[in-house]
């Protein structure tokens, strides 16, 4: 359950952090990962492409979320990461 005025702290890494010039941001109570992506696009409209599915990955509690349907809780650690590449 969310406290009154509860936020989720979102960690930003690599190119996302570099382009925005910040390493974290607080977002007001997103319910799912998909909603979080939309909220981030609205908060940073000049950089909205950074938060599109396919450009960035979202990790919740250090696990990559692939569907966007995962419900977020106030205790979750959430991070936006660049796509992984192999080699």
Backbone torsions as a table, in degrees:
resi	resn	phi	psi	omega
1	UNK	NA	142.5	179.3
2	UNK	-83.7	139.0	170.6
3	UNK	-73.8	163.4	176.0
4	UNK	-59.8	128.5	-179.6
5	UNK	72.0	17.8	-176.5
6	UNK	-68.2	144.3	178.8
7	UNK	-126.2	163.4	170.5
8	UNK	-112.2	132.0	175.3
9	UNK	-86.1	124.0	-178.4
10	UNK	-106.2	124.3	177.9
11	UNK	-91.3	140.8	-177.8
12	UNK	-120.2	138.3	-175.8
13	UNK	-130.6	158.6	171.3
14	UNK	53.5	-129.9	-174.7
15	UNK	-59.3	-35.5	179.8
16	UNK	-63.2	-48.4	177.9
17	UNK	-61.1	-44.8	-178.1
18	UNK	-63.0	-42.7	-177.7
19	UNK	-70.6	-35.6	-179.1
20	UNK	-86.6	-21.9	-179.3
21	UNK	75.5	18.5	178.2
22	UNK	-138.3	156.8	179.9
23	UNK	-107.5	-5.1	175.7
24	UNK	-160.8	162.7	178.2
25	UNK	-151.3	146.0	175.1
26	UNK	-97.2	131.6	179.6
27	UNK	-119.9	136.5	-176.7
28	UNK	-73.8	105.6	168.1
29	UNK	40.1	58.8	173.0
30	UNK	-68.4	143.8	-177.6
31	UNK	-87.8	-34.8	-179.0
32	UNK	-135.9	168.8	176.3
33	UNK	-62.6	-39.7	178.5
34	UNK	-61.6	-42.8	177.7
35	UNK	-65.9	-37.2	177.6
36	UNK	-59.2	-44.3	178.0
37	UNK	-57.1	-44.1	179.5
38	UNK	-64.6	-42.6	179.0
39	UNK	-62.9	-39.7	178.6
40	UNK	-67.2	-38.7	177.5
41	UNK	-64.0	-37.3	178.0
42	UNK	-71.5	-37.7	-178.4
43	UNK	-71.6	-29.9	-178.5
44	UNK	-126.4	66.4	-173.3
45	UNK	-61.6	-31.0	179.0
46	UNK	-72.5	-13.5	-179.1
47	UNK	-127.4	27.1	-173.5
48	UNK	-60.3	-29.7	-179.6
49	UNK	-62.2	-25.9	179.4
50	UNK	-61.7	-24.2	-173.7
51	UNK	-105.7	5.5	178.4
52	UNK	-72.3	145.0	174.0
53	UNK	-62.7	128.7	-176.2
54	UNK	107.8	-29.5	174.8
55	UNK	-91.9	-42.0	-177.8
56	UNK	-126.2	157.4	174.5
57	UNK	-105.8	150.1	174.7
58	UNK	-115.4	128.0	175.2
59	UNK	-109.7	132.3	175.4
60	UNK	-117.2	119.7	-176.5
61	UNK	52.8	42.6	175.6
62	UNK	67.3	21.6	174.2
63	UNK	-122.3	129.8	-179.8
64	UNK	-66.3	130.1	178.1
65	UNK	-96.3	123.2	-174.4
66	UNK	-104.5	-18.8	-174.5
67	UNK	-102.5	-25.1	-174.9
68	UNK	85.3	-8.1	-175.8
69	UNK	-85.7	-12.4	-176.6
70	UNK	-60.0	131.2	177.6
71	UNK	-80.7	138.3	-179.0
72	UNK	-97.7	145.9	176.7
73	UNK	-121.9	159.0	-175.5
74	UNK	-61.2	-25.1	-178.3
75	UNK	-86.4	-4.8	-177.4
76	UNK	-69.2	143.3	169.5
77	UNK	-97.2	120.6	-175.2
78	UNK	-120.6	135.9	-179.2
79	UNK	-140.1	141.8	170.4
80	UNK	-98.7	129.6	-176.3
81	UNK	-127.2	154.1	173.3
82	UNK	-70.8	161.2	177.2
83	UNK	-59.3	145.5	178.8
84	UNK	-81.9	142.8	174.5
85	UNK	-126.9	151.4	179.5
86	UNK	-110.3	171.5	178.2
87	UNK	-177.8	NA	NA
